[in-house]
Amino acid sequence: MADVKQAVVIGSGFGGLAAAVRLGARGYRVTVVEKLEAPGGRASVFRQDGYTFDAGPTIITAPYLFEELWTLCGRRMADDVDVRPVNPFYVVRFDDGTEIAYSDDADDMRRQIGAISPRDVEGFDRFMEVSAEIYEVAFAELADQPFHEFSTMLRCAYDLLRLEGHRSVHGKVSKYFRDERLRILFSFHPLLIGGNPFTTTSFYCLISHLERKYGVHYAMGGMGSLVNGLAGLIRGQGNVIRCNAEVAEILVRDGRAAGVRLANGERLPADVVVSNADPAWTYGKLLANHPRRRWTDAKLAKASYSMSLFVWYFGTNRRWENVRHHTMVLGPRYKGLLDDIFERKQLAEDFSLYLHRPSATDPSLAPPGCDSFYVLSPVPHLQSGTDWPALAESYRAKIQRRLADTVLPGLDGAIATSKVMTPQDFRDRLLSVNGAAFAMEPKLFQSAWFRPHNMSEEVPGLYIVGAGTHPGAGLPGVLSSAKIVDDVLLTGAHGSRREVLQQAGASEPA
């Protein structure tokens, strides 16, 4: 056992868990250290008064990326987790009361678009073709490729220009749709990964095709069932997950990452350290005593961080059978609200909401005859100076009124349990710098090579996974980041997994 390499993974979000599975499959003895009381990170689960709530992610796209992890362990994901498609993907309710059920049914989408703006039906078809083209380059070819060398970025320059990556998502969408409601419908996706549709690179238009290609899914029992399934794979490899174990420092010896020091003073030696923590926290706090060339304190302070979230979890003593699993309840403003959140960093009087009703698909998450919900409102991160302890309850009450006036009539007398999460919780509980919900904002010059690299630029032997590194937030992104780290360990930081496998006469698993 003295010859077996040791790895420490900091954090047990989906990126950290995926990295641990891949390291274990490569023969490493892995210890995952988690600050919270249970695995999951942002994907943690809590139970209250008989209701089960997913604390964070709720949408599974590209489920094959999860299946790969089970395959590495010689198992089938279906034996441990029941993942089911959700259709329509979302119901989007505009402020004027118009609704669109967004799905992978192209004919139905054309019909609904035609009812709103007949002249935009052709634009829909053209946009979906463009989305597929962007997907093939920005996701299928590049999402799981390392960007630690600038030459990789240069090789992408032609495609970046050809596919108009310099445009924003909203700018790209506006070329194909003239009705403002449809421009909103097809440009809101960056908000699901912390980006502003008016500044996020148009490469993220790929999400429309990604959803059509693989669908939108949900894990029965809540996303915690996926967390538990991955934790089971890690333990089945003979590896360890330690909770209530906060990391205070990444240890560096002879210029290389050599392990971690926990807050209680314990030291865990390692040949490889993988951080699933916010990269700004990793560099600014865990490597605070190590000289840094790129991610200095000044650089981290100047970076643009994603918006944060106000999340209200609530259970009701009745059901709303007409409310779908995912509903967007949009407010009266779009660009003005986003300017308030991202540019002016001020808490607005209005809001747009994402309502999650998992009990529509899985009634076990609430007592019989009841519903489990969460609703989130994008809000500025903590640089806004908002006094959340003072404002949280009044803000929650405003959201309650909006829901009661729109999609949940009768809500006021039906609430059985309630809990809120504010940007302050993202900072204090999840150690997100500025309370940003998705780490650094995915703008063009904070993406790919410009984002913190998967293979640390500062310390050899340190690797980064999760929403804050390449390729970015969202479950496909964080799972792909773990795959990139696996690639780099396989190739010794040269070439790509595909090139190595091709040289060996092998291929990627199906």
C-alpha positions as CSV (number, residue, x, y, z in Angstrom):
1,M,0.0,0.0,0.0
2,A,3.0,2.3,0.4
3,D,3.1,2.6,-3.4
4,V,-0.5,3.5,-3.8
5,K,-1.0,7.2,-4.5
6,Q,-3.1,9.3,-2.1
7,A,-5.6,11.9,-3.1
8,V,-7.6,14.4,-1.1
9,V,-10.7,16.0,-2.6
10,I,-11.9,19.2,-0.9
11,G,-15.7,19.4,-1.0
12,S,-18.4,16.9,-2.0
13,G,-20.5,18.7,-4.5
14,F,-21.1,16.9,-7.7
15,G,-17.7,18.0,-9.1
16,G,-15.9,16.7,-6.1
17,L,-17.8,13.4,-6.0
18,A,-17.3,12.8,-9.7
19,A,-13.5,13.5,-9.3
20,A,-13.3,11.1,-6.4
21,V,-15.0,8.3,-8.4
22,R,-12.6,8.9,-11.3
23,L,-9.5,9.0,-9.0
24,G,-10.7,5.8,-7.3
25,A,-11.1,4.1,-10.7
26,R,-7.5,5.1,-11.5
27,G,-6.3,3.4,-8.3
28,Y,-5.9,6.3,-5.9
29,R,-6.8,6.0,-2.3
30,V,-9.2,8.9,-1.9
31,T,-10.3,10.9,1.1
32,V,-13.1,13.4,0.4
33,V,-13.3,16.1,3.1
34,E,-16.6,18.0,3.5
35,K,-17.3,21.0,5.7
36,L,-21.0,20.3,6.0
37,E,-22.7,17.5,8.0
38,A,-23.5,15.4,4.9
39,P,-22.2,15.1,1.3
40,G,-23.6,17.2,-1.5
41,G,-22.3,20.7,-1.1
42,R,-24.8,22.9,-3.1
43,A,-26.6,19.7,-3.9
44,S,-27.3,18.9,-0.2
45,V,-30.8,17.9,0.9
46,F,-32.7,18.8,4.0
47,R,-35.9,17.5,5.6
48,Q,-38.3,19.5,7.6
49,D,-41.7,18.6,9.1
50,G,-42.1,15.6,6.8
51,Y,-41.1,17.4,3.6
52,T,-37.9,16.8,1.6
53,F,-36.2,19.7,-0.2
54,D,-33.3,19.8,-2.7
55,A,-31.2,22.7,-1.5
56,G,-29.6,23.4,-4.9
57,P,-29.6,21.9,-8.4
58,T,-32.9,20.4,-9.6
59,I,-32.4,19.9,-13.3
60,I,-30.4,16.9,-14.9
61,T,-29.3,17.3,-18.5
62,A,-26.9,15.0,-20.2
63,P,-27.5,12.1,-17.8
64,Y,-24.9,10.0,-19.6
65,L,-22.3,12.0,-17.8
66,F,-23.5,10.4,-14.5
67,E,-23.9,7.0,-16.2
68,E,-20.2,7.1,-17.1
69,L,-19.3,7.2,-13.4
70,W,-21.2,4.1,-12.6
71,T,-19.7,2.4,-15.7
72,L,-16.2,3.2,-14.3
73,C,-17.2,1.2,-11.3
74,G,-18.6,-1.7,-13.2
75,R,-22.2,-0.8,-12.3
76,R,-25.4,0.6,-13.8
77,M,-26.7,3.8,-12.5
78,A,-30.3,2.5,-12.9
79,D,-29.5,-0.1,-10.2
80,D,-29.0,2.7,-7.7
81,V,-30.9,5.8,-8.9
82,D,-34.2,6.2,-10.7
83,V,-33.8,9.1,-13.2
84,R,-36.9,10.1,-15.0
85,P,-37.6,12.5,-17.9
86,V,-39.6,15.7,-17.2
87,N,-41.8,17.0,-20.0
88,P,-42.5,19.8,-20.7
89,F,-39.1,20.9,-19.5
90,Y,-40.5,24.2,-18.1
91,V,-43.6,26.2,-18.2
92,V,-42.7,29.9,-18.8
93,R,-45.3,32.4,-17.6
94,F,-44.7,36.0,-18.9
95,D,-45.9,39.0,-16.9
96,D,-48.8,39.5,-19.3
97,G,-50.1,36.0,-18.4
98,T,-49.0,34.3,-21.7
99,E,-47.6,30.9,-21.1
100,I,-45.4,28.6,-23.1
101,A,-44.7,24.9,-22.3
102,Y,-41.1,24.6,-23.3
103,S,-40.3,21.0,-24.5
104,D,-38.4,18.9,-27.1
105,D,-41.6,18.6,-29.3
106,A,-40.6,20.8,-32.2
107,D,-44.1,20.7,-33.8
108,D,-45.7,21.8,-30.5
109,M,-43.1,24.5,-30.0
110,R,-43.8,25.8,-33.5
111,R,-47.5,25.8,-32.8
112,Q,-47.1,27.8,-29.5
113,I,-44.6,30.2,-31.1
114,G,-47.0,30.7,-34.0
115,A,-49.8,31.6,-31.6
116,I,-47.6,34.3,-30.1
117,S,-45.7,35.6,-33.1
118,P,-46.3,33.8,-36.5
119,R,-43.4,35.6,-38.1
120,D,-41.0,34.0,-35.6
121,V,-41.7,30.3,-36.4
122,E,-39.1,30.2,-39.1
123,G,-36.7,31.9,-36.7
124,F,-37.2,29.1,-34.2
125,D,-36.1,26.5,-36.7
126,R,-33.0,28.6,-37.7
127,F,-32.1,29.2,-34.1
128,M,-32.3,25.5,-33.2
129,E,-30.0,24.7,-36.1
130,V,-27.5,27.3,-34.9
131,S,-27.8,26.0,-31.3
132,A,-27.0,22.5,-32.6
133,E,-23.9,23.8,-34.5
134,I,-22.7,25.7,-31.4
135,Y,-23.3,22.5,-29.3
136,E,-21.1,20.4,-31.6
137,V,-18.1,22.8,-31.1
138,A,-18.5,24.3,-27.6
139,F,-19.8,21.2,-25.8
140,A,-19.2,18.0,-27.8
141,E,-15.7,19.0,-28.8
142,L,-14.5,21.4,-26.1
143,A,-16.4,21.0,-22.8
144,D,-14.3,18.1,-21.6
145,Q,-11.0,19.3,-23.0
146,P,-8.4,21.1,-20.8
147,F,-7.8,24.8,-21.4
148,H,-4.6,25.2,-19.3
149,E,-2.6,26.2,-22.4
150,F,-3.4,29.4,-24.3
151,S,-2.6,27.6,-27.6
152,T,-5.9,25.7,-27.0
153,M,-7.7,29.0,-27.0
154,L,-6.0,30.1,-30.2
155,R,-7.0,26.9,-31.9
156,C,-10.6,27.8,-31.1
157,A,-10.4,31.3,-32.3
158,Y,-11.8,30.6,-35.8
159,D,-14.8,28.8,-34.4
160,L,-15.2,31.6,-31.8
161,L,-15.5,34.1,-34.6
162,R,-17.5,31.9,-37.0
163,L,-20.1,31.1,-34.3
164,E,-20.1,34.7,-33.0
165,G,-18.9,33.9,-29.6
166,H,-18.3,37.6,-29.1
167,R,-22.0,38.2,-29.1
168,S,-24.1,37.8,-26.0
169,V,-26.8,35.1,-25.7
170,H,-29.5,37.7,-25.9
171,G,-27.8,39.3,-28.9
172,K,-27.6,36.0,-30.7
173,V,-31.2,35.1,-29.9
174,S,-32.4,38.5,-31.1
175,K,-31.2,37.7,-34.6
176,Y,-33.8,35.0,-34.9
177,F,-36.8,36.3,-32.9
178,R,-38.5,39.6,-33.0
179,D,-41.1,39.2,-30.3
180,E,-39.5,40.2,-27.0
181,R,-41.2,37.4,-25.1
182,L,-39.5,34.8,-27.4
183,R,-36.2,36.6,-27.0
184,I,-36.6,36.1,-23.3
185,L,-37.7,32.5,-23.6
186,F,-34.7,31.5,-25.6
187,S,-32.1,33.6,-23.8
188,F,-32.9,33.0,-20.1
189,H,-30.8,29.8,-19.8
190,P,-27.6,31.5,-18.7
191,L,-29.4,32.5,-15.5
192,L,-29.5,28.8,-14.6
193,I,-25.7,28.8,-14.4
194,G,-25.1,32.3,-13.0
195,G,-24.7,34.3,-16.2
196,N,-26.3,37.5,-17.5
197,P,-27.9,36.8,-20.9
198,F,-26.8,40.2,-22.0
199,T,-23.1,39.6,-21.3
200,T,-22.7,35.8,-21.3
201,T,-21.0,34.5,-24.5
202,S,-23.4,33.2,-27.1
203,F,-21.7,29.8,-26.9
204,Y,-24.3,29.2,-24.1
205,C,-27.0,29.1,-26.8
206,L,-25.9,25.4,-27.0
207,I,-28.2,24.7,-23.9
208,S,-31.3,24.7,-26.1
209,H,-29.9,21.9,-28.2
210,L,-28.4,20.1,-25.2
211,E,-31.9,19.9,-23.7
212,R,-33.5,18.8,-26.9
213,K,-30.9,16.1,-27.5
214,Y,-30.8,14.6,-24.0
215,G,-34.0,15.9,-22.3
216,V,-34.5,17.3,-18.8
217,H,-34.6,14.7,-16.0
218,Y,-35.1,14.4,-12.3
219,A,-33.9,11.8,-9.8
220,M,-36.6,10.2,-7.8
221,G,-36.3,10.8,-4.1
222,G,-34.6,14.2,-4.9
223,M,-31.2,15.0,-6.1
224,G,-29.9,13.6,-2.8
225,S,-30.4,10.2,-4.3
226,L,-27.7,11.0,-6.9
227,V,-25.4,12.3,-4.1
228,N,-26.0,9.1,-2.1
229,G,-25.4,7.0,-5.2
230,L,-22.1,8.6,-5.9
231,A,-21.1,8.4,-2.3
232,G,-21.9,4.7,-2.4
233,L,-19.6,4.3,-5.4
234,I,-16.7,6.0,-3.6
235,R,-17.1,3.9,-0.5
236,G,-17.4,0.8,-2.7
237,Q,-14.0,1.6,-4.1
238,G,-12.7,1.4,-0.5
239,N,-12.4,5.2,-0.2
240,V,-13.6,7.6,2.5
241,I,-15.9,10.6,2.8
242,R,-15.3,12.7,6.0
243,C,-18.0,15.2,6.9
244,N,-17.8,18.0,9.4
245,A,-14.2,18.4,8.2
246,E,-13.4,21.9,7.0
247,V,-10.1,22.5,5.2
248,A,-8.1,25.5,6.5
249,E,-5.1,25.3,4.2
250,I,-3.7,23.4,1.2
251,L,-0.3,22.2,2.1
252,V,2.6,22.9,-0.3
253,R,5.9,21.1,0.0
254,D,8.9,21.4,-2.4
255,G,6.6,23.5,-4.7
256,R,3.9,20.9,-5.0
257,A,0.5,20.3,-3.3
258,A,1.2,17.9,-0.5
259,G,-2.2,17.5,1.3
260,V,-4.4,19.7,3.4
261,R,-4.6,20.9,7.0
262,L,-8.1,20.8,8.5
263,A,-9.6,23.5,10.8
264,N,-9.0,21.2,13.8
265,G,-5.2,21.1,13.0
266,E,-5.2,17.6,11.5
267,R,-3.0,17.1,8.4
268,L,-3.9,14.8,5.6
269,P,-1.0,14.1,3.3
270,A,-1.7,13.5,-0.4
271,D,0.1,13.1,-3.8
272,V,-2.9,14.9,-5.5
273,V,-5.2,17.6,-4.1
274,V,-8.5,18.3,-6.0
275,S,-10.5,21.3,-4.8
276,N,-14.2,21.5,-5.4
277,A,-14.4,24.7,-3.4
278,D,-15.0,28.1,-5.1
279,P,-11.7,28.8,-6.9
280,A,-11.6,32.3,-5.4
281,W,-11.8,30.7,-1.9
282,T,-9.3,28.0,-2.9
283,Y,-6.7,30.6,-4.0
284,G,-7.6,33.5,-1.7
285,K,-8.0,31.5,1.5
286,L,-6.7,27.9,1.2
287,L,-3.5,29.1,-0.5
288,A,-3.4,32.5,1.2
289,N,0.1,31.8,2.5
290,H,1.5,30.6,-0.8
291,P,2.8,33.2,-3.4
292,R,0.6,33.3,-6.4
293,R,1.3,34.6,-9.9
294,R,-2.1,34.8,-11.6
295,W,-4.8,34.4,-9.0
296,T,-3.5,37.1,-6.6
297,D,-5.7,38.8,-4.1
298,A,-5.9,41.8,-6.4
299,K,-6.9,39.7,-9.4
300,L,-9.6,37.9,-7.4
301,A,-10.9,41.2,-6.1
302,K,-11.3,42.6,-9.6
303,A,-13.0,39.5,-11.0
304,S,-16.7,39.6,-11.8
305,Y,-18.8,37.2,-9.7
306,S,-22.1,35.7,-10.6
307,M,-25.4,36.8,-9.1
308,S,-26.6,35.2,-5.9
309,L,-30.0,33.6,-5.1
310,F,-32.7,34.1,-2.5
311,V,-34.3,30.7,-2.1
312,W,-37.6,30.0,-0.2
313,Y,-38.3,26.4,0.6
314,F,-41.9,25.7,1.6
315,G,-44.3,22.8,2.0
316,T,-48.1,23.1,1.7
317,N,-51.0,21.2,3.2
318,R,-52.6,20.8,-0.3
319,R,-51.6,20.1,-3.9
320,W,-51.7,22.2,-7.1
321,E,-52.1,19.6,-9.7
322,N,-52.1,22.1,-12.6
323,V,-48.5,23.4,-11.7
324,R,-45.7,21.6,-13.5
325,H,-42.4,20.4,-12.1
326,H,-40.5,23.5,-13.3
327,T,-42.2,26.9,-13.8
328,M,-40.7,30.3,-14.6
329,V,-42.8,33.2,-13.3
330,L,-41.4,36.2,-15.1
331,G,-41.7,39.8,-13.9
332,P,-42.5,43.0,-15.7
333,R,-38.8,43.8,-16.6
334,Y,-36.1,41.7,-18.2
335,K,-33.0,43.8,-19.1
336,G,-33.7,46.4,-16.4
337,L,-33.9,43.7,-13.7
338,L,-30.7,42.1,-14.9
339,D,-29.0,45.4,-14.9
340,D,-30.0,45.9,-11.3
341,I,-28.7,42.5,-10.3
342,F,-25.5,42.3,-12.3
343,E,-24.5,45.9,-13.0
344,R,-26.0,48.2,-10.4
345,K,-26.0,45.5,-7.7
346,Q,-29.1,46.7,-6.1
347,L,-32.1,44.7,-4.8
348,A,-35.0,45.5,-7.1
349,E,-38.7,45.9,-6.1
350,D,-39.7,43.4,-8.8
351,F,-38.3,39.9,-9.6
352,S,-38.5,36.9,-11.8
353,L,-38.9,33.6,-10.2
354,Y,-38.1,29.9,-10.8
355,L,-40.7,27.6,-9.0
356,H,-39.7,24.0,-8.4
357,R,-42.5,21.6,-7.6
358,P,-40.7,18.2,-7.4
359,S,-43.8,16.6,-5.8
360,A,-45.4,16.9,-9.3
361,T,-43.1,14.0,-10.3
362,D,-42.4,12.4,-6.9
363,P,-45.2,12.7,-4.4
364,S,-43.0,11.0,-1.8
365,L,-41.2,14.3,-1.1
366,A,-44.3,15.6,0.8
367,P,-46.9,14.0,3.1
368,P,-49.9,12.6,1.3
369,G,-52.1,15.2,-0.3
370,C,-49.4,17.9,0.1
371,D,-46.8,19.6,-2.1
372,S,-43.1,20.3,-1.7
373,F,-41.8,23.5,-3.3
374,Y,-38.8,25.8,-3.6
375,V,-38.8,29.1,-5.3
376,L,-35.7,31.1,-6.1
377,S,-35.2,34.7,-7.1
378,P,-31.9,35.9,-8.7
379,V,-30.5,38.7,-6.6
380,P,-27.2,40.7,-6.4
381,H,-24.3,39.1,-4.5
382,L,-23.1,40.6,-1.3
383,Q,-21.3,43.5,-2.8
384,S,-24.7,45.1,-3.0
385,G,-24.6,45.7,0.7
386,T,-28.1,44.3,1.2
387,D,-28.9,43.7,4.9
388,W,-30.4,40.2,4.4
389,P,-31.1,39.5,8.1
390,A,-33.3,42.5,8.2
391,L,-34.9,42.1,4.8
392,A,-35.2,38.4,4.3
393,E,-38.7,38.0,5.7
394,S,-40.3,40.9,3.9
395,Y,-38.7,39.8,0.7
396,R,-40.0,36.3,1.2
397,A,-43.5,37.7,1.9
398,K,-43.4,39.6,-1.4
399,I,-42.5,36.4,-3.3
400,Q,-45.4,34.6,-1.5
401,R,-47.8,37.3,-2.7
402,R,-46.5,37.1,-6.3
403,L,-47.0,33.3,-6.3
404,A,-50.5,33.6,-4.8
405,D,-51.4,36.2,-7.4
406,T,-50.2,34.1,-10.3
407,V,-49.6,30.3,-10.3
408,L,-50.5,29.3,-6.7
409,P,-53.9,30.8,-5.8
410,G,-54.8,30.1,-2.2
411,L,-51.2,29.8,-1.1
412,D,-51.6,32.2,1.9
413,G,-53.6,29.7,3.9
414,A,-51.8,26.6,2.8
415,I,-48.1,26.9,4.1
416,A,-47.2,24.1,6.4
417,T,-43.4,24.6,6.7
418,S,-40.9,27.3,5.6
419,K,-37.2,28.0,5.4
420,V,-35.1,30.6,3.5
421,M,-31.6,30.8,2.1
422,T,-30.0,34.1,1.3
423,P,-26.7,35.2,-0.3
424,Q,-25.3,35.3,3.3
425,D,-25.8,31.6,3.5
426,F,-23.9,31.0,0.3
427,R,-21.0,32.9,1.8
428,D,-21.1,31.5,5.3
429,R,-22.3,27.9,4.8
430,L,-21.0,27.2,1.3
431,L,-17.9,29.5,1.4
432,S,-18.7,31.2,-1.8
433,V,-16.8,34.5,-2.2
434,N,-19.2,37.5,-2.1
435,G,-22.1,35.0,-1.6
436,A,-22.1,34.4,-5.4
437,A,-24.2,31.3,-6.2
438,F,-22.1,30.2,-9.2
439,A,-18.6,31.5,-8.6
440,M,-17.2,33.7,-11.3
441,E,-19.6,35.1,-13.8
442,P,-19.4,33.2,-17.2
443,K,-18.5,36.2,-19.4
444,L,-16.4,35.7,-22.5
445,F,-13.2,36.8,-20.8
446,Q,-13.9,34.7,-17.7
447,S,-14.5,31.5,-19.7
448,A,-12.3,28.7,-21.1
449,W,-8.6,29.7,-20.8
450,F,-9.6,32.9,-18.9
451,R,-11.3,30.9,-16.1
452,P,-9.3,29.3,-13.3
453,H,-7.8,26.3,-14.9
454,N,-8.6,22.7,-14.0
455,M,-4.9,22.1,-13.5
456,S,-3.8,24.8,-11.1
457,E,-1.6,27.5,-12.6
458,E,-0.2,28.2,-9.1
459,V,0.7,24.8,-7.6
460,P,1.6,21.6,-9.4
461,G,-0.4,18.7,-8.0
462,L,-3.5,20.9,-7.3
463,Y,-6.6,20.5,-9.6
464,I,-9.8,22.4,-9.6
465,V,-13.3,21.1,-10.3
466,G,-16.8,22.5,-10.0
467,A,-18.7,25.5,-11.2
468,G,-15.9,28.0,-11.0
469,T,-13.5,26.4,-13.4
470,H,-13.7,25.3,-17.0
471,P,-16.3,24.6,-18.5
472,G,-18.5,26.3,-15.9
473,A,-21.6,25.8,-13.8
474,G,-24.5,23.4,-14.3
475,L,-24.4,19.7,-13.9
476,P,-22.9,18.9,-17.3
477,G,-20.2,21.5,-16.6
478,V,-19.2,20.4,-13.2
479,L,-19.2,16.7,-14.2
480,S,-17.1,17.6,-17.3
481,S,-14.6,19.4,-15.1
482,A,-13.9,16.2,-13.2
483,K,-13.5,14.4,-16.5
484,I,-10.9,17.0,-17.5
485,V,-8.9,16.4,-14.3
486,D,-9.0,12.7,-15.1
487,D,-7.7,13.5,-18.6
488,V,-4.8,15.5,-17.3
489,L,-3.8,12.8,-14.9
490,L,-4.0,10.3,-17.7
491,T,-2.0,12.3,-20.2
492,G,0.4,14.0,-17.9
493,A,-1.0,17.4,-19.0
494,H,-0.1,16.8,-22.7
495,G,-2.7,16.1,-25.4
496,S,-6.2,14.9,-24.6
497,R,-7.9,11.7,-23.5
498,R,-9.1,11.2,-27.1
499,E,-5.6,11.5,-28.5
500,V,-4.2,9.1,-26.0
501,L,-7.0,6.6,-26.6
502,Q,-6.6,6.9,-30.3
503,Q,-2.9,6.2,-30.1
504,A,-3.7,3.1,-28.0
505,G,-6.3,2.0,-30.6
506,A,-9.1,2.4,-28.1
507,S,-12.1,4.7,-27.9
508,E,-14.4,6.6,-25.5
509,P,-17.0,4.5,-23.7
510,A,-20.4,4.8,-25.3
